Amino acid sequence: MHSTTNQNATAPLPEWVPASTRAYLAHAVQGRALRDVAQASGCAASTVLRQIRKVEQRRDDPLVDDMIERLSEVATTGIDQTDPKDGPSMSALPARDSLINDEQLNHEAKRVLRRLCETDAFLAVGQGMPQAVVLRDTGDTPTRTATVPKAVAQAFVLKDWVSCFKSGKITRYRITDAGRAALKRLLNETLAARQEARGMAEAASPFLTQHMEMGERVGSSGETLRVNLTESPLGGLARKKDRDGKPFLAMDLVIAGERLRADFEAAQMGPRVGQNWERFLTPGDRGQMRPGDPMGGPEDARARVSGALRALGPGLADVVLRVCCFLEGLETTEKRLGWAARSGKIVLRIALQRLSAHYDGLHR
């Protein structure tokens, strides 16, 4: 009976409250045993203990501490003391902002996180101030780009969407990778809802696309295609800038690397897992050229890959094969080849320049 009562007490908490915070409230505020909390959440007791310790350590942040206190009131009483619908508070202290619901948080997140993604943008929260502001450090005087209710800023911090980089009378926060992923997911959900309302085909899952970086590429046939730039390590390098402010990898180098990967996949040179049913379901040999395929079959693609690797030579061929074809990260490639740290991207750029020249020579 004790366990059931405690679980019902946490029912008023909004869905946006993280699992780690729920575990902290259940154990530290409601007094439930670790094993009871772990069983209810479906994870190990050691995992729950780490979550609780992490939340406790974060209470040094005034935004986190204030929100934990706010959630503690709701978790123990089941009533939001500052929510108008629950009646006025009898305390002489000034009322804090009521808890925001999931719809309000998502609406504010799409507006505020966009601003925090801008260059040199940060979230500033002053002690005793009822609102936070988004500022851009554009010079001597930062420019304000948005105002944020304090309850929203507290939720952002609690969900790790922003992290503190300077504390004091005015605490400053920057958007995290989790915040950027959350913004993508929310925007994709909005797009999927609009497509569904128009009767369009089912859109990709917002959780699947939150870590994608979509862009446009011109295919061999001249048509423009939307592709995931983060699928290949080349996409991340293409977005980085060198000392001159230019992209570290020019577009022709990225296209050369993607062309090699396309030939590598068409050549069926990658590792196979499971049973290959292709020879049982299609007539003829697996390596035969498909009718109407201008690029030929796997044998032709294999010859193109071999020719490109021979043109690169040892060393350059190794890094291009691992990064472009096997999609290995540069750090992994450097370790496996025994190279110095951060040297792989320089060698990769040299290799892609030679690969691009090789492909240009084929068309002369």
RABEL-V329904 format. One record per residue. N is the residue number from 1. RES is the residue in one small letter. OMEGA is omega in radians with two decimals (999 if undefined). Layout:
((N;RES;OMEGA) (N;RES;OMEGA))
This chain:
((1;m;-3.13) (2;h;-3.12) (3;s;-3.13) (4;t;-3.14) (5;t;3.13) (6;n;3.14) (7;q;3.12) (8;n;-3.12) (9;a;-3.12) (10;t;-3.09) (11;a;-3.10) (12;p;-3.11) (13;l;3.09) (14;p;-3.11) (15;e;-3.08) (16;w;-3.12) (17;v;-3.07) (18;p;-3.14) (19;a;3.13) (20;s;3.12) (21;t;3.09) (22;r;3.11) (23;a;3.12) (24;y;-3.13) (25;l;-3.11) (26;a;-3.08) (27;h;-3.02) (28;a;-3.08) (29;v;-3.09) (30;q;3.07) (31;g;3.13) (32;r;-3.13) (33;a;-3.13) (34;l;-3.12) (35;r;3.11) (36;d;3.13) (37;v;-3.14) (38;a;3.14) (39;q;-3.14) (40;a;-3.11) (41;s;3.09) (42;g;3.11) (43;c;-3.09) (44;a;3.13) (45;a;3.11) (46;s;3.10) (47;t;3.11) (48;v;3.14) (49;l;3.09) (50;r;3.10) (51;q;-3.11) (52;i;3.13) (53;r;3.13) (54;k;3.12) (55;v;-3.14) (56;e;3.12) (57;q;-3.10) (58;r;-3.11) (59;r;3.00) (60;d;3.07) (61;d;-3.10) (62;p;3.11) (63;l;3.12) (64;v;-3.10) (65;d;-3.13) (66;d;3.14) (67;m;3.09) (68;i;3.09) (69;e;-3.14) (70;r;3.13) (71;l;3.12) (72;s;3.11) (73;e;-3.12) (74;v;-3.09) (75;a;-3.10) (76;t;-3.10) (77;t;-3.07) (78;g;-3.09) (79;i;3.04) (80;d;-2.99) (81;q;-3.10) (82;t;3.12) (83;d;-3.08) (84;p;-3.07) (85;k;3.12) (86;d;3.12) (87;g;-3.11) (88;p;3.10) (89;s;3.14) (90;m;-3.10) (91;s;3.08) (92;a;3.13) (93;l;3.10) (94;p;-3.10) (95;a;3.07) (96;r;3.10) (97;d;3.09) (98;s;3.14) (99;l;3.08) (100;i;3.11) (101;n;-3.05) (102;d;-3.14) (103;e;3.13) (104;q;-3.13) (105;l;-3.13) (106;n;3.12) (107;h;-3.14) (108;e;-3.11) (109;a;3.13) (110;k;-3.14) (111;r;-2.99) (112;v;-3.10) (113;l;3.05) (114;r;-3.12) (115;r;-3.13) (116;l;3.09) (117;c;-3.13) (118;e;-3.10) (119;t;3.08) (120;d;3.12) (121;a;3.10) (122;f;3.12) (123;l;-3.11) (124;a;-3.14) (125;v;3.12) (126;g;3.12) (127;q;3.11) (128;g;-3.14) (129;m;-3.10) (130;p;-3.11) (131;q;3.00) (132;a;-3.13) (133;v;3.01) (134;v;-3.10) (135;l;3.01) (136;r;-3.11) (137;d;-3.07) (138;t;-3.12) (139;g;-3.13) (140;d;-3.12) (141;t;3.12) (142;p;-3.14) (143;t;3.11) (144;r;-3.13) (145;t;3.14) (146;a;2.99) (147;t;-3.02) (148;v;3.01) (149;p;-3.06) (150;k;3.12) (151;a;3.10) (152;v;3.11) (153;a;3.11) (154;q;3.11) (155;a;3.11) (156;f;-3.12) (157;v;-3.10) (158;l;-3.13) (159;k;3.14) (160;d;3.07) (161;w;3.05) (162;v;3.12) (163;s;-3.10) (164;c;3.04) (165;f;3.07) (166;k;-3.13) (167;s;-3.11) (168;g;3.09) (169;k;3.02) (170;i;-3.12) (171;t;-3.07) (172;r;-3.11) (173;y;3.03) (174;r;3.12) (175;i;3.14) (176;t;3.05) (177;d;3.09) (178;a;3.10) (179;g;3.10) (180;r;3.11) (181;a;3.11) (182;a;3.11) (183;l;3.12) (184;k;-3.12) (185;r;-3.14) (186;l;3.12) (187;l;3.11) (188;n;3.08) (189;e;3.10) (190;t;3.12) (191;l;3.14) (192;a;3.12) (193;a;3.12) (194;r;3.13) (195;q;3.12) (196;e;3.13) (197;a;3.12) (198;r;3.13) (199;g;-3.13) (200;m;-3.14) (201;a;-3.11) (202;e;-3.12) (203;a;3.10) (204;a;-3.12) (205;s;3.10) (206;p;3.13) (207;f;3.09) (208;l;-3.03) (209;t;-3.07) (210;q;3.13) (211;h;3.13) (212;m;3.04) (213;e;-3.02) (214;m;3.10) (215;g;-3.10) (216;e;3.08) (217;r;3.10) (218;v;-3.12) (219;g;-3.11) (220;s;3.14) (221;s;3.13) (222;g;-3.14) (223;e;-3.14) (224;t;-3.09) (225;l;3.02) (226;r;-3.07) (227;v;3.08) (228;n;-3.06) (229;l;-3.11) (230;t;3.12) (231;e;3.13) (232;s;3.06) (233;p;3.13) (234;l;-3.13) (235;g;3.11) (236;g;3.12) (237;l;-3.13) (238;a;-3.14) (239;r;3.13) (240;k;-3.12) (241;k;3.03) (242;d;-3.08) (243;r;3.13) (244;d;-3.12) (245;g;3.12) (246;k;3.09) (247;p;-3.11) (248;f;3.07) (249;l;3.08) (250;a;-3.06) (251;m;-3.14) (252;d;3.08) (253;l;3.09) (254;v;3.14) (255;i;3.12) (256;a;3.11) (257;g;3.12) (258;e;3.09) (259;r;3.09) (260;l;3.13) (261;r;3.12) (262;a;3.09) (263;d;-3.14) (264;f;3.13) (265;e;3.11) (266;a;3.13) (267;a;3.13) (268;q;-3.11) (269;m;-3.13) (270;g;-3.14) (271;p;3.10) (272;r;3.08) (273;v;3.13) (274;g;-3.11) (275;q;3.07) (276;n;-3.10) (277;w;-3.02) (278;e;-3.08) (279;r;3.12) (280;f;-3.05) (281;l;-3.13) (282;t;3.13) (283;p;3.08) (284;g;-3.13) (285;d;-3.13) (286;r;-3.07) (287;g;-3.11) (288;q;3.11) (289;m;3.12) (290;r;3.13) (291;p;3.09) (292;g;3.13) (293;d;-3.07) (294;p;-3.12) (295;m;-3.14) (296;g;-3.12) (297;g;-3.12) (298;p;-3.13) (299;e;3.11) (300;d;3.12) (301;a;3.12) (302;r;3.12) (303;a;3.13) (304;r;3.11) (305;v;-3.14) (306;s;3.11) (307;g;3.13) (308;a;-3.13) (309;l;3.08) (310;r;3.13) (311;a;-3.14) (312;l;-3.12) (313;g;-3.13) (314;p;-3.14) (315;g;3.12) (316;l;3.12) (317;a;-3.13) (318;d;-3.07) (319;v;3.12) (320;v;-3.14) (321;l;-3.09) (322;r;-3.04) (323;v;-3.04) (324;c;-3.03) (325;c;-3.14) (326;f;3.07) (327;l;3.06) (328;e;3.03) (329;g;-3.09) (330;l;3.14) (331;e;3.11) (332;t;3.14) (333;t;3.13) (334;e;-3.13) (335;k;-3.10) (336;r;3.13) (337;l;3.12) (338;g;-3.12) (339;w;3.07) (340;a;3.14) (341;a;3.09) (342;r;3.07) (343;s;-3.06) (344;g;-3.08) (345;k;3.10) (346;i;3.12) (347;v;3.14) (348;l;3.14) (349;r;3.09) (350;i;3.14) (351;a;-3.14) (352;l;3.06) (353;q;3.11) (354;r;3.11) (355;l;3.10) (356;s;3.10) (357;a;3.10) (358;h;-3.14) (359;y;3.09) (360;d;3.13) (361;g;3.13) (362;l;-3.08) (363;h;-3.13) (364;r;999))
